Amino acid sequence: MAKKELILSDKLPPMRRGMTYSHAIKVGNTIYVSGQVARDKDYRICHKRDFLGQIDMVFQNMKDVLEVAGATMQDVVKLNFFCRHLWDLRLMGPAFEKYFGDHVPTMTAVEVVQLWHPHILVECEAVAVVGEDQVIIDGKEIKGKKYGKPYKVPGEKFRFDSD
């Protein structure tokens, strides 16, 4: 049976008595990262009501936790976003590319009424797997296969648009 290892980063707020979470738990080669928000190591909320500042700090906090666990953002296989305004996620392209490059983990995003503080706009948790070879499956169209129509928003350019 795989051993569970508590992961704590000295760059994030330290665990306090009575807190009911850890920064991450590593089981075997899988790392489960707790939901990260824009909070510094002194428990201060940063970038109040600023989605772009918050998402950048969320990814930086996640990166710091993963490094302590011996992983990188390229090892992330799953992201779960909890957003006050789901539409804000369309703005995260530059921050996403800064931390993930061309790596595209699976994702789920949900809109919530409120997170644990009214100034927090986004929280993101992650699952990472280390020590495994990654296989990229090229998503080329197969001749003769019927696909649904691509989702487009008039006037919006998404990071994977080819035109």
C-alpha positions as CSV (number, residue, x, y, z in Angstrom):
1,M,0.0,0.0,0.0
2,A,1.3,3.5,-0.9
3,K,2.4,5.8,1.8
4,K,0.7,9.1,2.3
5,E,3.0,12.1,2.6
6,L,1.9,15.5,3.8
7,I,3.2,18.3,1.6
8,L,3.7,21.8,3.1
9,S,5.3,24.8,1.3
10,D,7.0,27.5,3.4
11,K,5.8,30.0,0.7
12,L,2.1,29.4,1.6
13,P,0.3,30.1,4.9
14,P,1.5,27.6,7.4
15,M,-1.0,25.1,8.7
16,R,-2.5,26.2,12.0
17,R,-4.0,24.2,14.8
18,G,-7.6,23.6,13.9
19,M,-7.1,24.0,10.2
20,T,-8.7,21.2,8.3
21,Y,-6.6,20.9,5.2
22,S,-3.0,20.5,4.0
23,H,-1.3,22.2,1.0
24,A,-1.2,18.8,-0.7
25,I,-1.0,15.0,-0.1
26,K,1.2,12.8,-2.1
27,V,0.2,9.1,-2.4
28,G,2.7,7.1,-4.4
29,N,3.4,9.1,-7.5
30,T,0.1,11.1,-7.4
31,I,-0.2,14.5,-5.7
32,Y,-3.5,16.0,-4.7
33,V,-3.1,19.8,-4.3
34,S,-5.7,21.6,-2.1
35,G,-7.6,24.5,-3.6
36,Q,-5.4,27.4,-4.0
37,V,-6.5,31.0,-3.7
38,A,-4.8,34.4,-3.9
39,R,-3.5,34.4,-0.3
40,D,0.1,35.1,0.8
41,K,2.0,33.3,3.5
42,D,0.7,35.9,6.1
43,Y,-2.9,34.9,5.3
44,R,-3.6,38.1,3.5
45,I,-5.9,38.1,0.5
46,C,-4.1,39.6,-2.5
47,H,-5.5,41.2,-5.6
48,K,-8.9,41.8,-4.1
49,R,-11.6,41.7,-6.8
50,D,-8.8,41.4,-9.5
51,F,-9.3,38.1,-11.4
52,L,-6.1,38.3,-13.4
53,G,-4.0,39.1,-10.4
54,Q,-5.7,36.3,-8.5
55,I,-5.4,33.6,-11.1
56,D,-1.6,34.4,-11.5
57,M,-1.2,34.0,-7.7
58,V,-3.3,30.8,-7.6
59,F,-1.0,29.3,-10.2
60,Q,2.1,30.5,-8.4
61,N,0.9,29.0,-5.1
62,M,0.1,25.7,-6.9
63,K,3.6,25.7,-8.5
64,D,5.2,26.3,-5.1
65,V,3.4,23.4,-3.6
66,L,4.2,21.1,-6.5
67,E,7.9,21.9,-6.3
68,V,8.0,20.8,-2.7
69,A,6.4,17.6,-3.8
70,G,9.0,17.1,-6.5
71,A,6.7,17.9,-9.4
72,T,6.1,20.7,-11.9
73,M,3.1,22.3,-13.5
74,Q,3.8,19.9,-16.5
75,D,2.9,17.0,-14.2
76,V,-0.6,18.3,-13.6
77,V,-3.3,16.0,-15.1
78,K,-6.4,17.6,-13.7
79,L,-7.5,21.1,-12.7
80,N,-10.8,22.0,-10.9
81,F,-11.8,25.7,-11.0
82,F,-14.3,27.3,-8.7
83,C,-15.2,30.8,-9.9
84,R,-17.4,33.6,-8.8
85,H,-17.9,34.5,-12.4
86,L,-17.3,31.7,-14.8
87,W,-16.9,34.0,-17.7
88,D,-13.7,35.4,-16.1
89,L,-11.9,32.1,-17.1
90,R,-11.8,33.3,-20.7
91,L,-9.3,35.9,-19.5
92,M,-6.8,33.5,-18.0
93,G,-5.0,32.6,-21.3
94,P,-1.8,34.5,-20.7
95,A,-1.4,33.3,-17.0
96,F,-2.2,29.8,-18.1
97,E,0.4,29.8,-20.8
98,K,2.9,31.4,-18.4
99,Y,2.7,28.5,-16.0
100,F,1.6,25.6,-18.2
101,G,3.1,26.4,-21.7
102,D,1.6,24.1,-24.2
103,H,0.6,21.5,-21.6
104,V,-3.1,21.1,-21.3
105,P,-4.5,19.2,-18.4
106,T,-8.1,18.1,-18.1
107,M,-10.3,20.7,-16.5
108,T,-13.6,21.3,-14.8
109,A,-14.9,24.7,-14.0
110,V,-18.0,25.6,-12.0
111,E,-19.5,28.9,-11.0
112,V,-20.2,29.3,-7.3
113,V,-22.3,31.9,-5.3
114,Q,-19.3,32.6,-3.0
115,L,-16.0,31.3,-2.0
116,W,-14.7,31.4,1.6
117,H,-14.2,35.2,1.4
118,P,-16.1,37.8,-0.7
119,H,-12.9,39.2,-2.3
120,I,-11.8,35.8,-3.5
121,L,-12.9,35.3,-7.2
122,V,-11.3,32.0,-8.1
123,E,-10.0,28.8,-6.4
124,C,-8.2,26.0,-8.2
125,E,-7.3,22.5,-7.0
126,A,-5.1,20.1,-8.9
127,V,-4.0,16.5,-9.3
128,A,-0.5,15.8,-10.6
129,V,1.3,12.5,-11.5
130,V,5.1,12.3,-11.4
131,G,7.5,9.7,-12.7
132,E,5.3,8.6,-15.6
133,D,6.0,9.0,-19.3
134,Q,3.4,11.3,-20.9
135,V,1.9,10.3,-24.2
136,I,0.4,13.0,-26.3
137,I,-2.4,11.8,-28.6
138,D,-2.6,14.0,-31.6
139,G,-6.2,15.1,-32.0
140,K,-6.3,15.1,-35.8
141,E,-9.6,14.8,-37.5
142,I,-10.4,11.3,-38.9
143,K,-11.7,11.4,-42.4
144,G,-15.4,10.3,-42.6
145,K,-16.1,10.9,-38.9
146,K,-18.8,13.4,-38.0
147,Y,-17.9,16.0,-35.4
148,G,-20.1,18.6,-33.7
149,K,-19.8,22.2,-34.7
150,P,-17.0,24.1,-32.9
151,Y,-18.1,26.4,-30.2
152,K,-17.4,30.0,-31.1
153,V,-18.1,33.3,-29.3
154,P,-18.4,36.3,-31.8
155,G,-15.5,38.6,-31.3
156,E,-13.5,36.3,-29.0
157,K,-10.2,34.6,-29.9
158,F,-9.3,31.6,-27.9
159,R,-5.8,30.2,-27.4
160,F,-6.4,27.2,-29.6
161,D,-8.0,29.0,-32.5
162,S,-5.9,28.4,-35.6
163,D,-7.1,31.6,-37.5
